[in-house]
Amino acid sequence: MTRLSVNINKIATLRNSRGGSMPSVKDAAINCQKFGAQGITIHPRPDERHITRKDVYEIKPLISTEFNIEGYPSEEFLKMVIEVQADQVTLVPDSNDQLTSDHGWDTWKHMGFLKEVIARLQSHGIRTSIFVDPNEEAVEGAAETRTDRIELYTEPYATLYPIDRNRAIEPFVRAAKVAEKLGIDVNAGHDLSLENLQFMYHKIPNLKEVSIGHALIADALYLGLETTIQKYLDCLK
């Protein structure tokens, strides 16, 4: 079964635009799980423009499914995710001022750093995932780091999908097959939507989890959160 983890960053973005506590990211986490999501994803950034450190600590006790925290593995970030005991940490190579994640790790170039970070997280019982491009060489490098999973960066797939979905999915299928051969589980995320999710689900072997935020929260503005989550879950059947 492929699990749906809902990224609630956009709820925090909306809240922060006015200050205060509305809409509540805590309520969002509770309701996403109540409506069927099998995980909650957050990506706290150093400037706290959406999810804040305070949010991280307040959300953790509310998680009854799986808590996935994404971020660049700075010392401050690592201490935080270890302290709250995230279920999964997804390592991304973002700079401090990056608008959104737009590329995966060069796993060979950063091999030593990634090995050290992953071993540290795993020693605390935290599953690790590395954000990578759909590149066979990057996947092979990820295997060398001894990560538990990779997360395929799916924006290129989403961009090409309306033009040629078969060509769009090809590199992701190849990368996932390499991961499967090397014994690494596969997650996927970035710009997945109701339009393109089901096709990817049927094509990618060993797909354990999809993390979806922007499109899902946008759809919920029109459809409601419960209906939207059910529609995304239907894509994973």
N, CA and C of each residue as an Amber inpcrd file, in Angstrom:
protein
   711
   0.8330000  -1.1980000   0.0000000   0.0000000   0.0000000   0.0000000
   0.8670000   1.2470000   0.0000000   0.5230000   2.2070000  -0.8450000
   1.2020000   3.5050000  -0.8630000   0.4790000   4.4530000   0.0830000
   1.2220000   5.0090000   1.0160000   0.6380000   5.8710000   2.0280000
   0.5830000   7.3150000   1.5440000  -0.4490000   8.0220000   1.9810000
  -0.5880000   9.4490000   1.6970000  -0.2070000  10.2470000   2.9280000
   0.8540000  11.0490000   2.7950000   1.2440000  11.9690000   3.8570000
   0.9180000  13.3860000   3.4000000   0.1230000  14.0850000   4.1870000
  -0.3180000  15.4330000   3.8050000   0.6360000  16.4670000   4.3840000
   1.1870000  17.2750000   3.4990000   2.0660000  18.3700000   3.9160000
   1.1870000  19.5790000   4.2700000   1.2650000  20.0170000   5.5180000
   0.3850000  21.1040000   5.9860000   1.1020000  22.4540000   6.0460000
   2.2210000  22.5950000   5.3420000   2.9250000  23.8800000   5.3180000
   2.0270000  25.0330000   4.8790000   1.1880000  24.7870000   3.8520000
   0.3760000  25.8800000   3.3060000  -0.6640000  26.3740000   4.3050000
  -1.0830000  25.5120000   5.2080000  -1.9770000  25.9610000   6.2850000
  -1.2500000  26.9910000   7.1420000   0.0090000  26.7140000   7.4410000
   0.8100000  27.6370000   8.2490000   1.0920000  28.9350000   7.4940000
   1.2790000  28.8430000   6.1650000   1.5010000  30.0460000   5.3530000
   0.3000000  30.9800000   5.4530000  -0.8800000  30.4140000   5.3470000
  -2.1050000  31.2110000   5.4430000  -2.2410000  31.8350000   6.8260000
  -1.9740000  31.0590000   7.8500000  -2.0320000  31.5840000   9.2250000
  -1.0560000  32.7360000   9.4200000   0.1700000  32.5410000   8.9520000
   1.2120000  33.5380000   9.1740000   0.9590000  34.8300000   8.4140000
   0.1540000  34.7690000   7.3570000  -0.1060000  35.9760000   6.5770000
  -0.8940000  37.0140000   7.3660000  -1.5930000  36.5560000   8.4070000
  -2.3470000  37.4770000   9.2510000  -1.8830000  37.4910000  10.7000000
  -1.0150000  36.5570000  11.0590000  -0.6390000  36.4210000  12.4570000
  -1.7160000  35.6560000  13.1980000  -1.5320000  35.4720000  14.4740000
  -2.5250000  34.7420000  15.2600000  -2.4290000  33.2470000  15.0360000
  -3.5340000  32.5710000  15.2270000  -3.5190000  31.1100000  15.1950000
  -4.5450000  30.5070000  14.2450000  -5.1100000  31.3140000  13.3460000
  -6.1310000  30.8130000  12.4210000  -5.6410000  30.9250000  10.9800000
  -5.7450000  29.8370000  10.2030000  -6.2020000  28.4860000  10.5670000
  -5.1660000  27.7510000  11.3960000  -5.6250000  26.8150000  12.1910000
  -4.7720000  26.0960000  13.1210000  -4.0710000  24.9230000  12.4430000
  -2.7500000  24.9050000  12.5080000  -2.0240000  23.7590000  11.9470000
  -2.2390000  22.5150000  12.8030000  -2.5000000  22.7180000  14.0850000
  -2.7830000  21.5690000  14.9510000  -4.1010000  20.9170000  14.5500000
  -5.1220000  21.7200000  14.3320000  -6.4000000  21.1740000  13.8890000
  -6.2620000  20.5160000  12.5160000  -5.4440000  21.1230000  11.6570000
  -5.2310000  20.5430000  10.3280000  -4.6170000  19.1610000  10.4330000
  -3.6200000  19.0210000  11.3020000  -2.9770000  17.7190000  11.4840000
  -3.9720000  16.6860000  12.0000000  -4.7590000  17.0770000  12.9830000
  -5.7560000  16.1620000  13.5530000  -6.7740000  15.7440000  12.4940000
  -7.2820000  16.7180000  11.7480000  -8.3360000  16.4220000  10.7780000
  -7.8270000  15.6430000   9.5700000  -6.6390000  15.9400000   9.1050000
  -6.0880000  15.1670000   7.9810000  -6.0210000  13.6890000   8.3390000
  -5.5870000  13.4010000   9.5520000  -5.5200000  12.0110000   9.9930000
  -6.9230000  11.4220000  10.1590000  -7.8240000  12.2030000  10.7260000
  -9.1920000  11.7410000  10.9250000  -9.8670000  11.4140000   9.5920000
  -9.5140000  12.1740000   8.5500000 -10.1360000  11.9830000   7.2420000
  -9.4320000  10.9170000   6.4010000  -8.4040000  10.2630000   6.9610000
  -7.8170000   9.1190000   6.2790000  -6.3630000   9.2210000   5.8820000
  -5.7470000  10.4050000   6.0090000  -4.3230000  10.5110000   5.6680000
  -3.4990000   9.6250000   6.5930000  -2.5000000   8.9680000   6.0230000
  -1.6800000   8.0350000   6.8040000  -0.3950000   8.6640000   7.3270000
  -0.2870000   9.9730000   7.1830000   0.8790000  10.6670000   7.7070000
   0.7210000  12.1690000   7.5750000   1.5170000  12.8900000   8.3560000
   1.5810000  14.3470000   8.2890000   3.0250000  14.7380000   8.0010000
   3.1950000  15.5890000   7.0050000   4.5140000  16.1000000   6.6390000
   4.5850000  17.5910000   6.9390000   5.7170000  18.0170000   7.4650000
   5.9930000  19.4490000   7.6140000   7.4210000  19.7210000   7.1490000
   7.6720000  20.9530000   6.7560000   9.0130000  21.3680000   6.3350000
   9.3300000  22.7040000   6.9940000   9.8000000  22.6700000   8.2310000
  10.1620000  23.9210000   8.9060000  11.4220000  24.5200000   8.2950000
  11.3660000  25.7830000   7.9280000  12.5300000  26.4600000   7.3400000
  13.1170000  27.4420000   8.3480000  14.3930000  27.7770000   8.1640000
  15.0570000  28.6470000   9.1500000  14.3490000  29.9770000   9.3770000
  13.7200000  30.5440000   8.3290000  13.0570000  31.8440000   8.5040000
  11.6320000  31.7200000   9.0580000  11.1740000  30.4900000   9.2710000
   9.8560000  30.2160000   9.8550000   8.7280000  30.9060000   9.0900000
   8.8390000  30.9510000   7.7760000   7.8050000  31.6380000   7.0010000
   6.5080000  30.8370000   6.9160000   6.5630000  29.5720000   7.2800000
   5.3040000  28.8110000   7.4070000   5.3510000  28.0120000   8.7050000
   5.7970000  26.7770000   8.6870000   5.8980000  25.9940000   9.9180000
   7.0060000  26.5470000  10.8060000   6.7090000  26.7400000  12.0770000
   7.6790000  27.2680000  13.0310000   8.1960000  26.1480000  13.9300000
   9.2570000  26.4400000  14.6570000   9.7650000  25.4650000  15.6260000
   8.6900000  25.1360000  16.6670000   7.9650000  26.1410000  17.0810000
   6.8880000  25.9340000  18.0490000   5.8560000  24.9540000  17.4950000
   5.5300000  25.1000000  16.2100000   4.5910000  24.1740000  15.5730000
   5.0910000  22.7300000  15.6500000   6.3640000  22.5480000  15.3970000
   6.9340000  21.2000000  15.3790000   6.6590000  20.4910000  16.7010000
   6.9200000  21.1810000  17.7780000   6.7450000  20.5860000  19.1060000
   5.2680000  20.4270000  19.4690000   4.4260000  21.3400000  18.9990000
   2.9990000  21.2490000  19.3270000   2.2810000  20.1880000  18.4930000
   2.7470000  19.9460000  17.2820000   2.1090000  18.9640000  16.4160000
   2.4550000  17.5400000  16.8280000   3.6690000  17.3180000  17.2690000
   4.1290000  15.9620000  17.5540000   3.1690000  15.1430000  18.4290000
   2.6620000  15.6590000  19.5530000   1.7740000  14.8330000  20.3900000
   0.4470000  14.4840000  19.7240000   0.1220000  15.1830000  18.6320000
  -1.1560000  14.9770000  17.9610000  -1.0870000  13.9200000  16.8680000
   0.1320000  13.4480000  16.5770000   0.3140000  12.5190000  15.4690000
  -0.0010000  11.0980000  15.9200000  -1.0110000  10.5310000  15.2820000
  -1.3870000   9.1430000  15.5600000  -0.9950000   8.2260000  14.4160000
  -0.4940000   8.8020000  13.3250000  -0.0920000   8.0220000  12.1530000
   1.4310000   8.0680000  12.0280000   1.9400000   8.9320000  11.1720000
   3.3820000   9.0560000  10.9620000   3.7480000  10.5290000  10.8150000
   4.8330000  10.9110000  11.4520000   5.2930000  12.2960000  11.4180000
   6.5630000  12.3510000  10.5770000   6.4600000  12.9920000   9.4140000
   7.5860000  13.1410000   8.4980000   8.0280000  14.6030000   8.5100000
   9.2700000  14.8440000   8.8680000   9.7950000  16.2070000   8.8960000
  10.8700000  16.3430000   7.8250000  10.6720000  17.3030000   6.9330000
  11.6190000  17.5740000   5.8570000  12.4990000  18.7590000   6.2360000
  13.7130000  18.7650000   5.7210000  14.5450000  19.9280000   5.9320000
  16.0110000  19.6770000   5.6290000  16.7450000  20.7800000   5.5340000
  18.1960000  20.6880000   5.3740000  18.7940000  20.3030000   6.7250000
  19.7020000  19.3360000   6.7430000  20.2100000  18.8140000   8.0190000
  21.2680000  19.6810000   8.6920000  20.8700000  20.8880000   9.0600000
  21.7360000  21.7190000   9.8860000  21.7650000  21.1280000  11.3000000
  22.6960000  21.5810000  12.0980000  22.7810000  21.0720000  13.4650000
  21.5050000  21.4020000  14.2500000  20.9760000  22.6020000  14.0490000
  19.7500000  22.9970000  14.7400000  18.5820000  22.1010000  14.3330000
  18.4700000  21.8250000  13.0300000  17.3970000  20.9630000  12.5340000
  17.5380000  19.5510000  13.0970000  18.7330000  19.0140000  13.0800000
  18.9400000  17.6450000  13.5560000  18.6030000  17.5050000  15.0370000
  19.0160000  18.4740000  15.8290000  18.6870000  18.4210000  17.2590000
  17.1830000  18.4370000  17.4720000  16.4730000  19.2370000  16.6740000
  15.0260000  19.3510000  16.8240000  14.3260000  18.0420000  16.4610000
  14.6670000  17.4590000  15.3140000  13.9490000  16.2440000  14.8890000
  14.2590000  15.0580000  15.7840000  15.4590000  15.0410000  16.3480000
  15.8090000  13.9760000  17.2980000  15.0530000  14.1710000  18.6010000
  14.9510000  15.4240000  19.0430000  14.2580000  15.7060000  20.2980000
  12.7690000  15.3610000  20.2140000  12.1260000  15.6820000  19.0840000
  10.6940000  15.3700000  18.9600000  10.4770000  13.9310000  18.5110000
  11.5490000  13.2530000  18.1300000  11.5010000  11.8490000  17.7010000
  10.5390000  11.6790000  16.5200000  10.8950000  12.3190000  15.4090000
  10.1350000  12.1600000  14.1710000  10.1590000  10.6970000  13.7460000
   9.0980000  10.2750000  13.0740000   9.0790000   8.9040000  12.5480000
   9.9790000   8.7850000  11.3230000   9.9830000   9.8280000  10.5200000
  10.8180000   9.8660000   9.3210000  11.3580000  11.2740000   9.1430000
  12.6130000  11.3650000   8.7310000  13.1980000  12.6490000   8.3770000
  13.6280000  12.5740000   6.9160000  13.1470000  13.5310000   6.1280000
  13.4950000  13.6030000   4.7180000  14.5130000  14.7240000   4.5360000
  15.6880000  14.3670000   4.0920000  16.7880000  15.3150000   3.9640000
  16.7450000  15.9810000   2.5970000  16.6900000  17.3150000   2.5970000
  16.6480000  18.0780000   1.3530000  17.8480000  19.0260000   1.2950000
  18.3590000  19.3060000   0.0720000  19.5530000  20.1440000  -0.0520000
  19.2430000  21.6240000  -0.2190000  18.1790000  22.1170000   0.4140000
  17.7350000  23.4960000   0.2220000  18.6700000  24.4990000   0.8900000
  18.8050000  25.6660000   0.2540000  19.4780000  26.7880000   0.8960000
  18.4920000  27.4650000   1.8490000  19.0070000  28.3270000   2.7200000
  18.1620000  28.9740000   3.7290000  17.0410000  29.8110000   3.1300000
  17.2950000  30.4390000   1.9700000  16.3180000  31.3640000   1.3980000
  15.5360000  30.7580000   0.2400000  15.5730000  29.4470000   0.1010000
  14.9300000  28.7970000  -1.0300000  13.4130000  28.8630000  -0.9100000
  12.7410000  29.2440000  -2.0210000  11.2860000  29.3630000  -2.0090000
  10.6340000  28.0030000  -1.8020000  11.0930000  27.0220000  -2.5650000
  10.5990000  25.6570000  -2.4280000  11.6840000  24.7140000  -2.9350000
  11.6190000  23.4640000  -2.5500000  12.6210000  22.5030000  -2.9910000
  12.5600000  22.3600000  -4.5130000  13.7250000  22.4230000  -5.1710000
  13.7070000  22.3480000  -6.6340000  14.7980000  21.4520000  -7.2120000
  15.4440000  20.6560000  -6.3670000  16.4310000  19.7070000  -6.8640000
  16.7760000  18.7250000  -5.7500000  17.3050000  17.5850000  -6.1570000
  17.7170000  16.5920000  -5.1850000  19.2000000  16.6860000  -4.8700000
  19.6390000  15.8220000  -3.9760000  21.0420000  15.7900000  -3.5690000
  21.9400000  15.2380000  -4.6750000  23.1400000  15.7890000  -4.7730000
  24.2300000  15.1120000  -5.4820000  24.8020000  14.1380000  -4.4600000
  24.3140000  12.9160000  -4.4980000  24.6110000  11.9690000  -3.4200000
  26.0790000  11.5580000  -3.3730000  26.7480000  11.5740000  -4.5040000
  28.1660000  11.2090000  -4.5050000  29.0260000  12.3560000  -3.9700000
  28.7090000  13.5700000  -4.3680000  29.4700000  14.7320000  -3.9100000
  29.3520000  14.9210000  -2.4070000  28.1720000  14.6690000  -1.8490000
  27.9100000  14.8990000  -0.4230000  27.8710000  13.5920000   0.3760000
  28.5190000  12.5740000  -0.1560000  28.4560000  11.2430000   0.4340000
  28.8460000  11.2270000   1.9140000  29.9930000  11.7980000   2.2450000
  30.4770000  11.7580000   3.6230000  29.5130000  12.4430000   4.5770000
  29.0240000  13.6060000   4.1830000  28.0930000  14.3620000   5.0170000
  26.7970000  13.5850000   5.2200000  26.2510000  13.0490000   4.1410000
  24.9940000  12.3140000   4.2340000  25.1410000  11.0490000   5.0760000
  26.2360000  10.3460000   4.9150000  26.4690000   9.1360000   5.7150000
  26.4540000   9.4590000   7.2030000  27.1280000  10.5240000   7.5590000
  27.2210000  10.9160000   8.9730000  25.8510000  11.2910000   9.5300000
  25.0970000  12.0940000   8.7730000  23.7710000  12.5350000   9.2150000
  22.8230000  11.3480000   9.3390000  22.8200000  10.4860000   8.3420000
  21.9060000   9.3370000   8.3310000  22.2080000   8.3920000   9.4820000
  23.4710000   8.1160000   9.7060000  23.8370000   7.2270000  10.8150000
  23.3890000   7.8160000  12.1490000  23.5130000   9.1140000  12.2850000
  23.1050000   9.7770000  13.5220000  21.5990000   9.6500000  13.7410000
  20.8120000   9.9030000  12.6970000  19.3610000   9.8000000  12.8180000
  18.9240000   8.3630000  13.0830000  19.5260000   7.4380000  12.3800000
  19.1540000   6.0300000  12.5500000  19.5110000   5.5180000  13.9350000
  20.5580000   6.0690000  14.5190000  20.9360000   5.6420000  15.8750000
  19.8670000   6.0270000  16.8960000  19.0040000   6.9830000  16.5180000
  17.8920000   7.3930000  17.3820000  16.5740000   6.7460000  16.9400000
  16.6470000   5.7790000  16.0580000  15.4500000   5.0610000  15.6260000
  14.6010000   5.8050000  14.6270000  15.1850000   6.7770000  13.9290000
  14.4420000   7.5860000  12.9600000  14.7310000   7.0910000  11.5500000
  13.6780000   6.7890000  10.8190000  13.8370000   6.3790000   9.4200000
  14.2770000   7.5810000   8.5870000  15.1870000   7.3620000   7.6680000
  15.7100000   8.4530000   6.8570000  15.3120000   8.2970000   5.3920000
  15.1400000   9.4340000   4.7390000  14.8610000   9.4760000   3.3170000
  15.6580000  10.6260000   2.7190000  16.2200000  10.4100000   1.5440000
  17.0050000  11.4330000   0.8550000  16.2360000  11.9090000  -0.3720000
  16.0900000  13.2060000  -0.5220000  15.4330000  13.8170000  -1.6740000
  16.3800000  13.7480000  -2.8680000  15.9790000  13.0520000  -3.9370000
  16.8610000  12.8870000  -5.0930000  16.1070000  13.1310000  -6.3960000
  16.8580000  13.5290000  -7.4010000  16.3150000  13.6350000  -8.7460000
  16.1400000  12.2280000  -9.3220000  15.2950000  12.0740000 -10.3610000
  15.0940000  10.7580000 -10.9710000  16.2880000  10.3730000 -11.8340000
  17.3700000  10.1100000 -11.1670000  18.6510000   9.8640000 -11.8110000
  19.2390000   8.5850000 -11.2300000  19.5440000   7.6340000 -12.0750000
  20.0080000   6.3350000 -11.5920000  21.3090000   6.4510000 -10.7840000
  22.1930000   7.3330000 -11.2160000  23.4570000   7.5220000 -10.5070000
  23.2170000   8.0850000  -9.1100000  22.2790000   9.0170000  -8.9970000
  21.9560000   9.5890000  -7.6870000  21.3680000   8.5290000  -6.7610000
  20.5630000   7.6400000  -7.3180000  19.9810000   6.5640000  -6.5170000
  21.0630000   5.6030000  -6.0420000  22.0030000   5.2910000  -6.9220000
  23.1060000   4.4090000  -6.5320000  23.9360000   5.0430000  -5.4180000
  24.1430000   6.3590000  -5.5060000  24.8500000   7.0470000  -4.4350000
  24.0720000   7.0220000  -3.1380000  22.7610000   7.1650000  -3.2410000
  21.9100000   7.1120000  -2.0430000  22.0580000   5.7660000  -1.3410000
  22.1360000   4.7080000  -2.1290000  22.2990000   3.3720000  -1.5350000
  23.5870000   3.2940000  -0.7270000  24.6230000   3.9580000  -1.1970000
  25.9090000   3.9420000  -0.4980000  25.8450000   4.6760000   0.8410000
  24.9180000   5.6090000   0.9750000  24.7990000   6.3420000   2.2440000
  24.1060000   5.5140000   3.3270000  23.4780000   4.4030000   2.9050000
  22.7050000   3.5260000   3.8000000  21.4150000   4.1690000   4.2890000
  20.8800000   5.0500000   3.4840000  19.5570000   5.6090000   3.7930000
  18.5040000   4.5140000   3.7170000  17.4050000   4.7170000   4.4230000
  16.3020000   3.7560000   4.3710000  15.4800000   3.9190000   3.1000000
  15.3080000   5.1690000   2.6910000  14.4730000   5.4700000   1.5360000
  15.0570000   6.6180000   0.7280000  14.5430000   6.7670000  -0.4750000
  14.7420000   7.9900000  -1.2470000  13.3680000   8.6030000  -1.4840000
  13.3310000   9.9220000  -1.6660000  12.1160000  10.5720000  -2.1480000
  12.4170000  11.1620000  -3.5140000  11.7290000  10.6720000  -4.5320000
  11.9270000  11.1780000  -5.8780000  11.2860000  12.5490000  -6.0300000
  12.0650000  13.4970000  -6.5460000  11.5970000  14.8600000  -6.7870000
  10.7680000  14.8650000  -8.0680000   9.4580000  15.0490000  -7.9390000
   8.5400000  14.7780000  -9.0380000   8.0820000  16.0010000  -9.8290000
   8.6450000  17.1670000  -9.5780000   8.2360000  18.3480000 -10.3460000
   8.4500000  18.1740000 -11.8490000   9.5750000  17.5840000 -12.3040000
   9.7310000  17.3930000 -13.7530000   8.6400000  16.4940000 -14.3500000
   8.2190000  15.5000000 -13.5860000   7.1210000  14.6330000 -14.0310000
   5.8250000  15.4330000 -14.1570000   5.5110000  16.2370000 -13.1530000
   4.2780000  17.0150000 -13.1610000   4.2550000  18.0210000 -14.3060000
   5.4030000  18.5910000 -14.6210000   5.4870000  19.5810000 -15.7000000
   5.2510000  18.9490000 -17.0670000   5.8500000  17.7970000 -17.2960000
   5.7490000  17.1420000 -18.6020000   4.4740000  16.3220000 -18.7630000
   3.8530000  15.9620000 -17.6600000   2.6950000  15.0640000 -17.6960000
   1.5940000  15.4920000 -18.6720000   1.1820000  16.7680000 -18.7030000
   0.0960000  17.1490000 -19.6220000   0.4860000  17.0260000 -21.0920000
   1.7800000  16.9930000 -21.3760000   2.2610000  16.9480000 -22.7600000
   2.4600000  15.5040000 -23.2200000   3.1490000  14.7200000 -22.3740000
   3.4520000  13.3270000 -22.7230000   3.6990000  12.5600000 -21.4280000
   2.6540000  11.9670000 -20.8960000   2.7830000  11.3380000 -19.5870000
   3.6950000  10.1270000 -19.6060000   3.7580000   9.4260000 -20.7290000
   4.6390000   8.2550000 -20.7960000   6.1060000   8.6710000 -20.7690000
   6.4420000   9.7160000 -21.4950000   7.8200000  10.2170000 -21.4610000
   8.1270000  10.8230000 -20.1000000   7.1310000  11.4450000 -19.4830000
   7.3320000  12.0710000 -18.1820000   7.6940000  11.0460000 -17.1120000
   7.0980000   9.8750000 -17.1710000   7.2860000   8.8930000 -16.1060000
   8.5430000   8.0400000 -16.2930000   9.0850000   7.9840000 -17.5040000
  10.1800000   7.0530000 -17.8020000  11.3650000   7.1380000 -16.8390000
  11.9410000   8.3150000 -16.5980000  13.1070000   8.3630000 -15.7010000
  12.7740000   7.9630000 -14.2700000  11.5410000   8.1720000 -13.8600000
  11.1310000   7.8130000 -12.5040000  10.9880000   6.3000000 -12.3650000
  10.5020000   5.6640000 -13.3970000  10.4160000   4.2010000 -13.3800000
  11.8080000   3.5940000 -13.3180000  12.7240000   4.1240000 -14.1270000
  14.1040000   3.6090000 -14.1190000  14.7510000   3.7910000 -12.7610000
  14.5820000   4.9880000 -12.1820000  15.1900000   5.2670000 -10.8730000
  14.5950000   4.3710000  -9.7950000  13.2900000   4.1630000  -9.8360000
  12.6300000   3.3260000  -8.8340000  13.0620000   1.8680000  -8.9530000
  13.2790000   1.4160000 -10.1760000  13.7330000   0.0350000 -10.3700000
  15.1520000  -0.1590000  -9.8370000  15.9940000   0.8500000 -10.0200000
  17.3480000   0.7800000  -9.4430000  17.2580000   0.7280000  -7.9250000
  16.4030000   1.5690000  -7.3520000  16.2320000   1.5800000  -5.8980000
  15.7500000   0.2200000  -5.4030000  14.7870000  -0.3470000  -6.0990000
  14.2590000  -1.6520000  -5.6990000  15.3500000  -2.7210000  -5.7430000
  16.1590000  -2.6780000  -6.7820000  17.2630000  -3.6350000  -6.9250000
  18.2710000  -3.4910000  -5.7890000  18.4790000  -2.2500000  -5.3310000
  19.4520000  -1.9730000  -4.2820000  18.8600000  -2.0710000  -2.8750000
  17.5710000  -2.3830000  -2.7900000  16.9430000  -2.5790000  -1.4890000
  16.5250000  -1.3130000  -0.7760000  16.2700000  -0.2430000  -1.5460000
  15.8440000   1.0310000  -0.9530000  14.3710000   1.2600000  -1.2870000
  13.5870000   1.6210000  -0.2970000  12.1920000   1.9590000  -0.5400000
  12.0920000   3.3500000  -1.1660000  10.9780000   3.5860000  -1.8580000
  10.8010000   4.8190000  -2.6320000   9.6000000   5.6180000  -2.1320000
   9.8320000   6.9030000  -1.8620000   8.7840000   7.8900000  -1.6460000
   8.7900000   8.8360000  -2.8420000   7.7760000   9.6680000  -2.9560000
   7.7440000  10.6470000  -4.0450000   7.0090000  11.8930000  -3.5890000
   7.4150000  13.0240000  -4.1320000   6.7380000  14.2500000  -3.7630000
   7.2050000  15.4640000  -4.5360000   6.3290000  16.3920000  -4.7260000
   6.4920000  17.7280000  -5.2900000   5.6250000  17.8600000  -6.5390000
   4.6190000  18.6920000  -6.4230000   3.6890000  19.0040000  -7.5160000
   2.8370000  17.8110000  -7.9490000   2.7130000  16.8030000  -7.1050000
   1.7520000  15.7410000  -7.3940000   0.3480000  16.2730000  -7.1330000
  -0.6010000  15.7920000  -7.9270000  -1.9590000  16.3440000  -7.8820000
  -2.9700000  15.2670000  -8.2590000  -4.2460000  15.6250000  -8.1940000
  -5.3000000  14.7010000  -8.6120000  -5.1840000  14.3580000 -10.0960000
  -4.5930000  15.2400000 -10.8630000  -4.4350000  15.0050000 -12.2970000
  -3.3890000  13.9280000 -12.5860000  -2.2770000  13.9570000 -11.8630000
  -1.1400000  13.1150000 -12.2610000  -0.7730000  12.0020000 -11.2830000
  -1.4090000  11.9530000 -10.1240000  -0.9890000  11.0230000  -9.0820000
  -1.2620000   9.5650000  -9.4460000  -2.4460000   9.2710000  -9.9280000
  -2.8070000   7.8730000 -10.1450000  -1.9100000   7.2110000 -11.1960000
  -1.5700000   7.9270000 -12.2500000  -0.6950000   7.3650000 -13.2850000
   0.6610000   7.0070000 -12.6970000   1.2220000   7.8970000 -11.8760000
   2.4970000   7.5910000 -11.2400000   2.3720000   6.3760000 -10.3240000
   1.3080000   6.3310000  -9.5610000   1.0950000   5.2130000  -8.6320000
   1.1010000   3.8720000  -9.3560000   0.4900000   3.8110000 -10.5220000
   0.4150000   2.5560000 -11.2610000   1.7310000   2.1970000 -11.9460000
   2.5970000   3.1690000 -12.1480000   3.8270000   2.9270000 -12.9050000
   5.0680000   2.7010000 -12.0430000   5.0780000   3.2650000 -10.8400000
   6.2900000   3.2220000 -10.0090000   6.2780000   1.9880000  -9.1150000
   7.2700000   1.1150000  -9.2590000   7.3420000  -0.0430000  -8.3580000
   7.8460000   0.3730000  -6.9810000   7.3700000  -0.3060000  -5.9750000
   7.9070000  -0.1160000  -4.6240000   7.6630000   1.2910000  -4.0770000
   6.5610000   1.9140000  -4.4670000   6.2520000   3.2680000  -3.9950000
   5.5760000   3.1810000  -2.6360000   6.2860000   3.5950000  -1.6120000
   5.7940000   3.4520000  -0.2440000   4.9540000   4.6260000   0.2290000
   5.2900000   5.8260000  -0.2480000   4.6310000   7.0120000   0.3150000
   4.6960000   8.1650000  -0.6660000   3.6160000   8.9450000  -0.7240000
   3.6420000  10.2120000  -1.4500000   3.3540000  11.3240000  -0.4520000
   4.0930000  12.3970000  -0.5800000   3.9120000  13.5670000   0.2850000
   3.3530000  14.6940000  -0.5800000   2.1520000  15.1580000  -0.2400000
   1.4710000  16.1330000  -1.0950000   0.9300000  17.2680000  -0.2310000
   1.2370000  18.4890000  -0.6290000   0.7810000  19.6430000   0.1330000
   0.0860000  20.6850000  -0.7070000   0.8200000  21.3440000  -1.5880000
   0.3030000  22.5260000  -2.2780000  -0.9840000  22.2300000  -3.0380000
  -0.9770000  21.2300000  -3.8990000  -2.1580000  20.9190000  -4.7050000
  -3.3120000  20.4460000  -3.8340000  -2.9980000  19.6290000  -2.8350000
  -4.0520000  19.0920000  -1.9790000  -4.7480000  20.1980000  -1.1870000
  -3.9750000  21.0990000  -0.6220000  -4.5840000  22.1890000   0.1530000
  -5.3590000  23.1330000  -0.7720000  -4.8390000  23.3560000  -1.9960000
  -5.5620000  24.1870000  -2.9630000  -6.8930000  23.5370000  -3.3400000
  -6.8770000  22.2330000  -3.5720000  -8.1200000  21.5250000  -3.8970000
  -9.1200000  21.6080000  -2.7430000  -8.6020000  21.5580000  -1.5240000
  -9.4780000  21.5840000  -0.3500000 -10.2360000  22.9020000  -0.2170000
  -9.7220000  23.9800000  -0.8010000 -10.4320000  25.2600000  -0.7600000
 -11.7790000  25.1590000  -1.4700000 -11.8440000  24.2970000  -2.4780000
 -13.0590000  24.1630000  -3.2680000 -13.8790000  22.9260000  -2.8950000
 -13.1830000  21.8500000  -2.5270000 -13.8570000  20.5730000  -2.2980000
 -14.0730000  20.2620000  -0.8290000 -13.3590000  20.9550000   0.0400000
 -13.3500000  20.6090000   1.4600000 -12.2410000  19.6040000   1.7320000
 -11.7000000  19.6490000   2.9330000 -10.5380000  18.8230000   3.2610000
 -10.8530000  17.3310000   3.2460000 -11.9910000  16.9520000   3.8180000
 -12.3190000  15.5320000   3.8860000 -12.5110000  14.9290000   2.5000000
 -13.2780000  15.6000000   1.6530000 -13.5070000  15.1100000   0.2910000
 -12.2080000  15.0510000  -0.4900000 -11.3820000  16.0690000  -0.3270000
 -10.1110000  16.1140000  -1.0540000  -9.2000000  14.9560000  -0.6710000
  -9.0590000  14.7030000   0.6060000  -8.2030000  13.6010000   1.0460000
  -8.7280000  12.2740000   0.5140000 -10.0260000  12.0880000   0.5160000
 -10.5990000  10.8510000  -0.0220000 -10.3050000  10.7080000  -1.5090000
 -10.3500000  11.8010000  -2.2370000 -10.0460000  11.7420000  -3.6680000
  -8.5800000  11.3680000  -3.9110000  -7.6780000  11.8970000  -3.0980000
  -6.2660000  11.5240000  -3.2400000  -6.0430000  10.0710000  -2.8520000
  -6.7260000   9.6200000  -1.8090000  -6.6120000   8.2090000  -1.4260000
  -7.1560000   7.3050000  -2.5210000  -8.2110000   7.7470000  -3.2080000
  -8.7540000   6.9590000  -4.3030000  -7.7420000   6.7840000  -5.4340000
  -6.8840000   7.7700000  -5.6080000  -5.8340000   7.6770000  -6.6520000
  -4.8060000   6.6040000  -6.3090000  -4.7550000   6.2040000  -5.0550000
  -3.7390000   5.2420000  -4.5980000  -4.3450000   3.8610000  -4.4010000
  -5.4420000   3.5840000  -5.0790000  -6.0740000   2.2720000  -5.0120000
  -5.8140000   1.5100000  -6.2940000
